[in-house]
Amino acid sequence: MTQETKDGAQGLSRRSVLKGAGAAAGAAAGSGAITGFPAVWSQEKKVLRYLGTAVNQSDDINKQLFKDTGITLEYISATTDDVTKRVITQPNSYDILDTEYFSLKKLIPSKNILALDAKKIKEFNNITPIFTKGELPNGKKIGDQGTAPKKVMFLEGKDSTAFAKGVTEWVTLIPTVYNADTLGIRPDLIKRPIESWKELLNPEFKGKASILNIPSIGIMDAAMVVEASGLYKYPDKGNMTKQEIDLTMKVLTEAKKAGQFRAFWKDFNESVNLMASGETVIQSMWSPAVTAVRSKGIPCVFQPLKEGYRSWASGFCVSKGVTGKKQEWAYEFVNWFLSGWAGAYLNRQGYYSAVLPTAKKFMSEDEWGYWMEGKAAKADIKAPDGSLLEKAGSKRDGGSYDDRMGNVACWNAVMDENDYMVRKWNEFIAA
């Protein structure tokens, strides 16, 4: 997609939308829409109910947000699947939604979330082009199997349920964080190199392996294993046929019946506990969960694998029931989130922020070098809570931002045969 790619329905180019976004954001800042509100509102408590998984929910973020804007978040935590169910069945039970891009194929048809106006997002022009073009800031194209964010980032119009093929003013999710996921391992217990996804099903780790029990994500990890084992090559791992789903689940079920898996985890803390206790030595894992294990002084590696990464991305949108002042607070919150403090906080946990330049301003040169550039740390690397993560001289697993995000093989997805896939996945878990 070129800089001037047009959306047929809207006749808008990327350049014109983003110029408008910058101008509107500047005007909004001047009017106080971003930095504050008229005095008549000043005594009113600014509270937003925030629905999402625990990934971006943090007391530290909430405290800093209140300090900077006067907004307080009321966190509502749920599993990935339960977040989706709540959006569809209880749209008035939250204000801000933090969800993954792959969920949008389920959520947008419900008409329960509002399209956001790009012109009201101050940093929209600086959001990494992974979301708008499917490429790194350096221009390198990355893998787009599955629900790559660029496929579902824009709607054809404000009230449309159709995803736009090009850039429009109407955004489904304003991106918050994303990552390139791989397997977590305990190198102290494995004691040999791990280079391929196929190791997850290696009988050497019988009873010590785990895969996550979120069907639409777990099956993508399984597909990476199937391909790495040379059993089948998928045209698109993120949109399997029924026959491909059957093949994938057959491989997993045979491994389960042979006793390969210790557990099937559903949430962040469960994955941390399995790995920290040594109950598992290799498993599906998220980067900050590896960080959490290491912060306990336990060796754990987010292992780069030769077949590449399975990637994901999350973002903010707003419930259809949010209007008036609360909608203005929602935009103020999103603008604050992209302004740097939160991005730097999440980068220090191993995620990547949506707007890299603003996050960089809130990180030291050494932190940025370690987390983003693959450089050896000059000083000890600390977690957001100040605990020691890595000693001076350490390098990040997988290297730089360009190395990791440039090696994405597929994205989390919702398949056309999703109902069939979920049924087969549940049969596997029950087998």
N, C-alpha and C positions, 0 to 999 in steps of 0.2 A: 504494500500500500504506500503510495507516494504521499508527500506532504500535502498535496492538493487533492487527494482522493475525495470525491464527492459522495454524499449519501443521496441516493436518487430521490427519496421522498422529501428530504428536507432542503437539498440544494446547498448544504453547508460544507465548507472545507474545514479540515483540521485547523488550518492557520486562522481562518476567520473566527472559528469557535474559541480558540485559545486566546486570540487577541481580545475578543469580547470578554472572556473570562478574566483576563488580567485587568482590563479596564473596569469591569463591574466590581472586581474585588477591591480595586483601589478606591472606587467611589464608596463601596460599603465600608471600607476602613475609615474613610473620611467622615462618614455619617455616624460612625460608632456602632455599626451593625456587627462588626467583628470584635472590637475591643471593649464595648460596653453598650449600655442601653440608656434611654432617657430616664431622668431622675424619678419620674412617676412610677417606674418599675423597680427602683433600686432596693426597696424594702421587701420585695417579693422573693421568696425562696425559689431558686432555680434548680429544679430537680428533674432528672431524666431517668426513666427506668430502662436499663441497659440489658438486653437479652443476648446471650451468647454462650459459647463454651468458655472454660476458664482461661483460655489462652491469653487474651489481652486484659483480663480483669485483675486489677492490682490496686491495693490500698495506696501504694506510692503514687500511682497515676492519678487516683481520685483526689488525693491531698494536693498534688501540684495543680491539677485542674481547678480545684476550688480556690487555691491561692491566686491563680492567674485570672480566673473568670467569674468566680462566685457560683459556678455550677457544681452540683453534687450528683453523683451517679448512684443509683440503687441497682446493684448487680443482681441479675437473675441468671443463675448458671444451669445449664442443661447439656446433655450429650448432643452430638451433631444431629442425630436423627430426631431427638425430642425438640430441638430448636425448630426444625422444619415443621414438625407437627403443630407446634404452638403458633407459628406464624399463620398457618392455614386455618386452624380452628379457633384461635383466641387472639385476633389481631389487635384488640384493644387492651391487651394485658402487658404491653411494653410500648416504649417510645422509640428507642434506638435499637436497631438490630445489627449484630456483628455476626456475619455468616460467610461461608465459603462460596466462591463463584460457581462451583459445580452444583450447588443447591438451587441456583436461579431458575433452572429449567422446570423445577417443581414449584417455585415460589411466584414467579412472574405471572403465570396463568391465573393465580388466585386473586390478583388485583388487590392484595392486602398490603403491599408495600408501595411507597411513592417513588417515582423516578426523581432523582436529584438534579438540580440545575447547575451545570458546570460553571456558569457565569458567577455563581455565588461561592465558588471554591477558590480561595485566594491562591493556593499553590497548584492549581490544576495543571498549569503549563509545565510544572516541574515534576509531575508524577512520572516515574520511570516508564520508558516506552515498552517495557514488557507487557504492560496492560493495554496500551493503545495500538501498538504495532507488532507485538510478538517478537521483539528483539531487545538485545542489551543496549545500554547507552552508547556503546562503541559501534553499534550497527549490526552486530552478529545476530542472525536469525537463530531462534531456539526451537526445540521440539514442540509440536502442538497437538500430538495425539491426546485424546480426551477433551475435557472442557477447558481449553486454554482461555485465560481471561479475555483476550481480545475478541473471542467469538461471542461473548455475552456481556461485554462492557457497556454497550450503548443500545438504547431503544430507538425505534423509528420516530416516536413522538412522545409527548408528555404522558398521554393516557394509553399508549400502545402496549400490547403484550408481545410484539414482534421484535426480536433482536435485529439491530441494524448491521449491515455489512460494513459500513464505514463509520466515521466519527460523526456524532451528532451532539446537540446540546444536552441531551437527556441521558443521564448516567444511572445504571442499575445499582452499582456499588462503588463508593469512593474507597479505593484500596487502602488498607491499613498495613498488613504484614503479609509476607509470603516466604516460602523457603523451598529448598531442594532437599527432599527426604530420602533417606537410605536406611540401612540396617544399623542398629546399635549393637556393639559387641563388648564383651568383657575380655580384653587382651590378656589379663593376668590369669584367666582361667582357660582360655583357648590356646594360647602360647604358640600360635603359628599365623602366618599371613592369611587374611580373608580378602578375596579379590572379586568375588562374584555373588550375585543374588542367589545362585543355586545352592549356596552353602546353608541357606535357611532350612532346606530339607535334607541336608547331609545326615545320614544315620549316626555319624560321629556325635551329633548333638541331640540324640534321642532323649526326650523328656526334659530337655533344657532349652527348647526353642519356643517362641511365641509369635503369634500374628494378631494384629488388632481386629477386634470384632465390631467394625463399622463396615457393613457390606460394600458400599460403594468405594471405600478406600482399600479395604482388605483384599478385594479381588484384583485391584491394580498391583498390589505387592505380589499376589499370587501369580499374576500374568508375567511380571518381571522374572519370577523364579522359573516359570514354564519356558519362557524364551531363553533364559540363560542356560537352562538344562538341555536345550536343543530339541525339545519335544514339539514345538510349534512356533511359527512366527505369525503374529497377529497383524492384519492390515491396520487396525486401530484398537489398541488395548482398551481404550476408553469407550468403545462402542461395539461390544461383541455381539455376535449372532447367538442364537440359542445353542447351536452346536458347539461354539467356542466356549460358552459358559459351562456347558456340560463337561467338556474336556478339562477345563480349569478346575472345576469343583471335584472331578474324579481324582485328579492328582492330589489335591488337598485332602480329600477324604481318605485315600489310601495311606497318606502320611499320618493322618490322625489315628487311624485304626492300628497303625504300626507303633503308636506311642510317641510320635515325634514331638508333639506339643505339650508343654507344661501348662499353658493357660492361653486364654483369648481375652486380651484386655480391652476395656472400653474407654478408660479415661487416663489422663496424664499421670495422676498420682499412682494409679495401679501399675503403669508401665515402669515408673521410677522404682517402686517397691520391689517389683519382680527382679529388676536388674541389680539394685543395690544389695539385695539379700543373697544374690547368686543363684536364686531358683532358676533363672534363665541366664544363658551366656550369649545368645544371639536372638534378636527379635526385631519386629517392626518397631520403629521408635521415632520420636520427634526430637529435633535438635535441642530445645530447651530442657527436655527430659534427660538427655545425656548430660547437659550442663548441671542439672540438679543432682544427678548421681555423683558427678565429679566434685561438686561443692561439698559432698559428704566425705571427701578424701578417698573415694573408691574409683579405681581405674575404669574408664568407660570411653569408648571411641565411637563417633558417628562416622562409620566406615565408608570412604569413597569406594565405589565399585565400578568395574570396567564397563558395565552395560549402561551406566548413567543413573540419574536420579528420577524419582517420582515427585512431582512438584505440586504445590497447592498455593492458594491465595485467598485471603479474607478481605472483607470490606464492610463499610457502614452503609446502611440505608435507614429509612424512617417508616414507621407504621402509617398506614392510610389514615388513622385517627388523629394524627398529630397536626395541629393547625395553629394559627395565630402566634402568640408569644413563644409557645413551646417549640414550634417549628423553627423560629429564629434562634432559640437556644440550641436546637439540634445542629443547625448550620454553624453556630459559634463553636460548639464542641468539636465538630469535624474539622473546622479550620484550625482550632487549637491543636488537635491531635496531629495534624500534618505540619505544624510549625516547628517541630524539632525535638522538644524535650521528650515526648513519648517515643518518638522514633529512635532516639539515642538509647533510651531505657530498654526498648525491645531488642535493639541491635546487640546490646550487652548480654542478652540471653541467647543469642545465636539466631534470631530471626533477621529478616531484612525489612527495612522501612520503605514505605511507598515513595517518599520524597527524600532522596539521599542527601542533597545539599543542606537541607535544614537540619537533619540529624547530625551531620558532620560538625556543625557549629557547636553542638552540645557534647562532643566527644574530644578527648585529648588526641594529639597526633599519634601517640603510641597505641591508643585504643583503636583508632580508625585503621592504623596499619595492621594490627592483629586481626580484627574482625572482618575488615573489608578488603584488604590488599594482600592478605596471605603472608605478611611479614612476620619475622620473629619478634616477639614482644621484648622491648628494652627493659621494661619493669614488670613486676607481678601484675597479672590481669585479675581484676576483681569483678565479682558479680554485682548486680544492682544493690544488694544489701550489704556490700562491703566485704563479703567473705572471699577467700582466695579461690580462684578458678584454675589459673595456670601460673606457673613460675616463669620468671624472666627467661627468655630464650625459646619459649614454646611457640609453635605455629598452629594455626587453626586447622582442624580436620578438613581435608578437601581443598584447602588453599583459599584463593581469593574469591571475591564475588563473581568475577568474570569466569573463573574456572568452574565454580559450582553451578551457577545459574546458566552458564553456557553449555553445560552438559546435561540438561534436562531431557529425559526420554519421553515422558508423558505427564499429563496433569490429572488430578482427581476428576472424576466425571460422574454424570448420571447418564446411563445408557438408554437407548430406545427400548431395550428389553429389560428395563429396570425392575419391573414387578416380578418377572420370571427370575432374574438374577437374585433378588432378595429372597425369594422362596427357596431357590437352590442353596443359597448361602445358609439360611436357617436350617435346612435339612442337614447340611454339613456340620453345623455347630451341634445339632442334636444327635448326630450319628454316633 
